[in-house]
Amino acid sequence: MKTLILGLGNPILSDDSVGFHVVQALVGRFDEQEVTVMESDLGGLSLLDLLLGYDRVIIVDSIQTVKGKIGQIYRLKPEDFVIPRHTGSPHDVSLIATLELGKRLGLEMPKEIVIFAIEVQDVINFGEKCTPEVEQVIPKVVAMVASELKGGEKPRTEE
């Protein structure tokens, strides 16, 4: 099964770089014929090109929720999100809307998509390091992604 592990975010905006840090720790750990490990600061429709041609995609990204605890890890599927039917701009299309559009256009989308989202605190200040609470969970997320690849336990969230 051809798999993409994709770390999303902005590498210079503190906690928004958590996806980059996780995938950097995974580089070289898997058979490169079967698993591609990649980072990207792309968003919206630009992500479609990265996802095509893979059977499975594991995305690692930051998230901010209303009641989330900093450092909490969520294991999500696209269907766990509410899909907005309209957007104010084609430049502001969410990941979930992008995935749905790819399906509706008949593109060869991955059959399985898993999202590891880490609850973050600071996504506006410049910095190449994550805040301590987020930094602390990076090894745990790395282990969860590795377990996902091996078909291990799949907890919905982890604190």
Backbone bond lengths (Angstrom), bond angles and torsions (degrees), N, CA, C in turn:
res aa  C-N    CA-C-N  psi(-1)  N-CA   C-N-CA  omega(-1)  CA-C   N-CA-C  phi
1 M - - - 1.450 - - 1.529 108.08 -
2 K 1.303 116.97 120.06 1.459 121.66 -179.05 1.528 108.99 -78.04
3 T 1.342 115.58 122.57 1.461 121.83 -171.87 1.519 111.22 -123.57
4 L 1.333 114.98 141.58 1.458 122.56 172.61 1.519 108.44 -114.96
5 I 1.326 116.53 127.58 1.462 121.59 169.79 1.516 104.84 -105.00
6 L 1.329 116.46 117.30 1.455 122.12 -171.88 1.527 111.12 -121.14
7 G 1.316 116.10 115.62 1.458 121.71 175.71 1.514 109.03 -93.66
8 L 1.321 116.69 121.10 1.465 121.83 -178.34 1.519 111.00 -106.59
9 G 1.321 115.56 157.49 1.456 120.11 174.89 1.509 111.74 141.31
10 N 1.308 114.19 -164.07 1.458 122.13 178.63 1.525 107.20 -123.47
11 P 1.323 117.30 117.04 1.466 120.18 -172.52 1.524 114.90 -68.33
12 I 1.321 118.69 -8.16 1.471 119.74 -179.59 1.525 112.88 -116.71
13 L 1.343 117.60 13.38 1.459 120.62 178.00 1.526 111.44 -116.89
14 S 1.296 115.77 66.05 1.461 124.66 173.98 1.533 112.61 40.22
15 D 1.320 118.52 -115.78 1.462 121.89 -173.83 1.528 113.81 -64.53
16 D 1.313 117.72 -20.47 1.463 119.74 178.79 1.527 110.83 -66.40
17 S 1.314 117.37 -11.95 1.464 121.87 179.47 1.525 112.79 -89.17
18 V 1.311 118.98 3.03 1.462 121.33 -174.04 1.523 111.96 -58.72
19 G 1.317 119.04 -37.55 1.461 121.27 177.68 1.514 112.08 -61.25
20 F 1.346 116.28 -38.33 1.460 121.46 177.59 1.524 110.49 -64.44
21 H 1.334 116.50 -44.42 1.466 120.54 -178.35 1.528 111.76 -63.30
22 V 1.324 116.48 -39.17 1.468 120.01 179.71 1.526 110.18 -65.80
23 V 1.325 117.68 -49.38 1.466 118.25 -177.13 1.522 112.26 -69.01
24 Q 1.311 118.18 -30.76 1.468 119.94 176.27 1.528 110.33 -61.35
25 A 1.325 116.83 -35.10 1.468 120.78 178.36 1.531 111.92 -73.18
26 L 1.336 117.07 -15.60 1.467 121.21 -178.41 1.531 113.29 -97.01
27 V 1.316 117.45 -11.67 1.462 120.98 -178.29 1.525 110.17 -59.71
28 G 1.326 115.53 131.55 1.461 121.28 176.54 1.519 115.18 84.03
29 R 1.326 117.56 2.10 1.469 120.06 -176.96 1.523 113.90 -93.42
30 F 1.339 116.59 -7.64 1.464 119.68 -174.19 1.529 110.24 -132.38
31 D 1.308 115.95 161.87 1.462 122.42 176.57 1.533 108.54 -63.33
32 E 1.313 116.36 117.95 1.461 120.81 -175.45 1.528 113.00 -67.89
33 Q 1.335 117.58 -17.08 1.467 121.02 175.60 1.535 110.77 -71.81
34 E 1.317 115.68 -29.87 1.461 120.87 -175.86 1.525 113.87 -104.33
35 V 1.322 117.16 -31.25 1.469 121.05 -173.54 1.527 110.20 -126.93
36 T 1.320 115.57 124.31 1.461 122.30 174.35 1.516 107.37 -104.16
37 V 1.317 117.14 129.52 1.459 122.17 177.07 1.522 106.70 -110.73
38 M 1.337 116.53 124.64 1.454 120.67 -172.77 1.523 111.13 -144.87
39 E 1.335 115.68 149.14 1.466 121.39 172.82 1.517 107.77 -113.37
40 S 1.325 116.14 150.83 1.455 119.13 177.48 1.523 110.26 -154.21
41 D 1.324 114.58 141.91 1.456 119.91 173.03 1.527 110.44 -103.14
42 L 1.335 116.56 12.88 1.459 121.05 178.15 1.521 110.14 -75.97
43 G 1.297 115.31 159.06 1.452 121.27 176.08 1.515 109.13 -145.82
44 G 1.326 116.00 174.27 1.454 121.23 175.67 1.512 113.22 59.69
45 L 1.325 115.16 -143.44 1.454 121.75 -174.30 1.527 113.21 -63.15
46 S 1.322 117.48 -23.45 1.464 121.18 179.22 1.530 112.09 -62.08
47 L 1.322 117.08 -22.65 1.468 120.44 -179.52 1.526 112.89 -71.03
48 L 1.319 117.23 -23.65 1.468 119.39 -177.02 1.521 112.01 -55.45
49 D 1.310 117.55 -43.80 1.462 120.51 -179.27 1.522 112.49 -59.85
50 L 1.330 116.89 -33.56 1.472 120.26 -179.14 1.523 112.13 -72.65
51 L 1.327 117.15 -31.39 1.465 121.38 -172.70 1.519 114.23 -84.67
52 L 1.319 116.46 -24.32 1.461 120.01 -174.97 1.527 111.19 -67.09
53 G 1.329 115.04 140.93 1.457 120.74 177.68 1.521 114.41 93.72
54 Y 1.314 117.33 -1.13 1.469 120.98 178.87 1.525 109.76 -108.63
55 D 1.339 116.02 145.84 1.459 121.61 175.77 1.522 110.91 -81.84
56 R 1.338 114.64 -33.31 1.463 120.79 -175.90 1.526 107.72 -140.35
57 V 1.340 115.07 140.59 1.462 121.15 176.80 1.519 108.26 -130.22
58 I 1.326 114.82 131.94 1.465 121.57 173.29 1.517 106.09 -114.57
59 I 1.321 115.81 117.64 1.465 121.98 -177.97 1.521 108.64 -105.60
60 V 1.330 115.97 136.34 1.460 121.42 175.87 1.523 106.93 -121.08
61 D 1.336 115.96 124.82 1.466 120.11 -175.26 1.525 109.58 -153.23
62 S 1.308 113.93 167.98 1.462 120.67 175.36 1.523 109.14 -86.08
63 I 1.332 115.36 159.82 1.456 121.13 176.48 1.526 107.98 -149.60
64 Q 1.311 115.86 149.89 1.461 121.15 172.37 1.521 107.61 -130.36
65 T 1.325 115.35 119.10 1.451 120.92 179.01 1.524 109.12 -115.67
66 V 1.304 115.40 166.92 1.465 120.22 -176.40 1.522 111.92 -64.80
67 K 1.321 117.60 -43.81 1.470 120.53 -174.66 1.522 113.34 -112.46
68 G 1.323 117.01 15.04 1.460 120.32 -176.74 1.515 113.26 -72.15
69 K 1.319 114.54 153.03 1.463 122.44 176.79 1.531 107.47 -101.51
70 I 1.319 116.74 129.65 1.462 121.04 -178.26 1.531 109.10 -54.19
71 G 1.333 115.45 129.39 1.458 121.04 -179.22 1.522 114.06 92.71
72 Q 1.325 117.64 -6.04 1.460 120.04 177.94 1.525 108.84 -68.76
73 I 1.325 116.15 141.42 1.461 122.54 -178.13 1.522 108.25 -112.00
74 Y 1.321 115.46 130.40 1.461 121.91 177.87 1.524 109.11 -114.26
75 R 1.306 116.97 134.61 1.466 121.84 170.52 1.522 105.71 -106.06
76 L 1.319 115.63 114.20 1.451 120.89 -172.11 1.522 111.53 -126.62
77 K 1.302 115.28 159.67 1.461 124.07 171.26 1.536 106.61 -116.88
78 P 1.321 118.45 157.94 1.463 119.72 179.78 1.530 113.41 -54.07
79 E 1.327 116.37 -34.59 1.465 119.31 -178.53 1.536 113.19 -69.81
80 D 1.321 117.65 -9.66 1.462 121.15 176.47 1.529 112.51 -76.69
81 F 1.327 116.51 -11.18 1.462 121.28 -178.18 1.513 110.79 -102.47
82 V 1.322 116.06 151.01 1.451 122.00 172.08 1.525 106.35 -80.48
83 I 1.322 116.44 126.07 1.458 120.68 -177.79 1.524 109.28 -90.33
84 P 1.333 116.90 116.38 1.457 118.84 177.63 1.530 110.25 -69.27
85 R 1.304 116.89 138.86 1.460 121.38 -178.57 1.525 112.33 -86.69
86 H 1.317 117.05 -19.17 1.457 120.97 -177.88 1.527 109.02 -134.80
87 T 1.312 115.36 154.57 1.447 120.68 174.93 1.511 108.09 -135.32
88 G 1.317 116.86 151.56 1.448 121.10 -179.10 1.510 112.71 -77.30
89 S 1.326 117.16 -16.75 1.448 120.79 -174.69 1.526 109.88 -159.73
90 P 1.332 118.21 142.18 1.466 119.24 176.79 1.524 112.24 -67.43
91 H 1.334 117.17 -12.29 1.463 121.41 178.45 1.524 111.95 -86.48
92 D 1.319 116.80 -7.44 1.452 121.90 -175.69 1.523 110.10 -123.44
93 V 1.330 116.71 56.68 1.449 121.73 -179.15 1.529 107.90 -100.87
94 S 1.320 116.44 128.53 1.458 120.57 -177.99 1.527 111.52 -70.50
95 L 1.312 115.49 163.84 1.457 121.48 176.54 1.524 110.07 -56.45
96 I 1.304 117.11 -45.19 1.463 121.24 -176.04 1.526 110.68 -66.72
97 A 1.332 117.63 -41.75 1.471 120.87 176.94 1.526 110.31 -64.38
98 T 1.329 117.33 -36.41 1.464 121.67 177.84 1.530 110.27 -63.50
99 L 1.325 117.02 -44.73 1.468 120.99 179.19 1.523 110.70 -62.49
100 E 1.312 116.60 -43.17 1.466 121.57 179.23 1.527 110.63 -63.68
101 L 1.313 117.73 -42.44 1.458 121.78 179.04 1.530 110.70 -62.25
102 G 1.328 116.28 -42.91 1.462 119.90 177.79 1.519 111.88 -57.13
103 K 1.329 116.69 -42.18 1.469 121.35 177.81 1.523 110.88 -64.23
104 R 1.324 115.50 -47.51 1.470 119.77 -177.52 1.528 112.86 -65.40
105 L 1.320 116.80 -28.18 1.459 120.55 177.12 1.524 112.07 -80.75
106 G 1.326 116.58 -4.41 1.452 121.25 178.95 1.519 113.67 77.01
107 L 1.322 116.49 21.24 1.453 120.04 178.15 1.523 110.03 -73.45
108 E 1.312 116.68 154.24 1.461 120.88 179.84 1.526 109.28 -78.06
109 M 1.314 115.68 82.54 1.462 122.78 -177.09 1.530 109.72 -82.41
110 P 1.327 116.51 155.37 1.474 119.48 175.98 1.525 111.03 -58.35
111 K 1.326 115.34 142.29 1.465 120.20 179.21 1.522 111.72 -73.23
112 E 1.325 115.65 -28.85 1.465 120.43 -178.46 1.522 109.72 -130.02
113 I 1.327 115.22 127.88 1.463 120.83 177.16 1.528 107.78 -130.63
114 V 1.330 114.96 125.36 1.463 121.44 177.03 1.526 107.03 -122.82
115 I 1.326 115.29 138.01 1.464 120.83 -179.21 1.521 108.62 -119.81
116 F 1.330 116.00 121.61 1.456 120.86 171.03 1.518 106.00 -99.35
117 A 1.322 115.75 112.32 1.458 121.42 -178.47 1.523 108.48 -111.57
118 I 1.315 115.59 132.25 1.461 121.36 -178.58 1.515 108.18 -109.34
119 E 1.322 115.42 125.02 1.473 120.80 178.63 1.524 108.35 -66.69
120 V 1.327 115.45 123.92 1.460 120.77 -174.33 1.519 111.64 -119.54
121 Q 1.318 114.42 167.75 1.456 121.81 -177.86 1.522 112.13 -110.10
122 D 1.335 117.04 -50.71 1.467 121.11 -170.40 1.527 111.12 -117.22
123 V 1.333 115.95 108.88 1.460 120.39 177.35 1.531 111.49 -121.82
124 I 1.339 116.26 16.29 1.466 118.68 -178.61 1.527 113.76 -120.72
125 N 1.316 117.91 -20.48 1.465 120.11 -178.34 1.526 110.85 -92.07
126 F 1.325 115.29 140.62 1.462 120.43 178.04 1.519 110.20 -68.51
127 G 1.316 114.94 135.33 1.453 121.46 177.45 1.515 109.38 171.12
128 E 1.306 116.90 142.23 1.460 120.88 -179.33 1.529 112.58 -90.65
129 K 1.313 117.10 -5.42 1.464 121.51 178.50 1.528 109.35 -108.69
130 C 1.318 113.93 150.94 1.459 119.90 174.63 1.523 109.39 -83.54
131 T 1.332 116.21 161.76 1.454 120.28 174.98 1.536 108.09 -64.99
132 P 1.334 118.09 156.73 1.472 120.20 -174.90 1.526 114.54 -54.87
133 E 1.323 118.58 -39.71 1.472 120.56 -178.87 1.519 111.81 -64.29
134 V 1.319 116.49 -36.11 1.464 120.90 179.46 1.524 109.89 -78.61
135 E 1.307 117.36 -43.30 1.466 122.71 178.38 1.530 110.57 -54.25
136 Q 1.313 115.83 -39.31 1.466 122.37 -176.76 1.527 112.88 -63.22
137 V 1.347 118.61 -29.83 1.473 120.22 -176.36 1.524 113.52 -92.88
138 I 1.330 117.84 -6.12 1.462 119.95 -178.21 1.534 112.00 -55.55
139 P 1.346 120.47 -47.67 1.474 119.11 178.22 1.535 112.92 -59.97
140 K 1.311 116.99 -34.42 1.465 120.62 179.19 1.530 110.21 -66.93
141 V 1.334 117.23 -40.63 1.465 120.78 178.72 1.531 109.66 -67.06
142 V 1.319 117.19 -40.80 1.462 121.32 176.56 1.533 109.51 -56.19
143 A 1.305 117.54 -46.32 1.467 121.88 179.32 1.528 111.27 -64.97
144 M 1.324 117.45 -38.16 1.461 120.80 179.30 1.528 111.30 -66.34
145 V 1.319 117.16 -40.38 1.466 120.56 178.03 1.534 109.63 -65.61
146 A 1.318 117.60 -44.37 1.465 121.24 178.25 1.527 110.61 -60.52
147 S 1.320 117.14 -41.05 1.458 121.75 177.87 1.528 111.15 -65.28
148 E 1.303 116.07 -38.97 1.471 121.34 177.94 1.531 110.14 -59.63
149 L 1.308 116.46 -41.72 1.463 120.64 179.84 1.522 111.48 -64.82
150 K 1.316 116.23 -32.59 1.462 120.47 -178.99 1.521 111.91 -88.58
151 G 1.337 116.88 -0.45 1.457 119.87 179.99 1.501 113.78 78.65
152 G 1.329 116.90 25.22 1.462 121.99 -178.46 1.514 113.01 -74.30
153 E 1.315 115.01 -166.26 1.448 121.34 178.71 1.523 110.25 -57.38
154 K 1.320 114.67 145.37 1.441 119.34 -176.02 1.540 110.56 -127.66
155 P 1.319 117.00 76.03 1.463 118.60 179.17 1.518 110.42 -67.81
156 R 1.328 116.19 147.61 1.461 121.18 -178.34 1.525 110.75 -72.90
157 T 1.307 117.51 -44.03 1.468 121.19 175.23 1.518 107.85 -140.64
158 E 1.305 115.04 159.20 1.454 120.04 177.83 1.519 107.91 -146.40
159 E 1.311 115.79 137.58 1.468 119.23 -179.80 1.499 110.12 -106.91
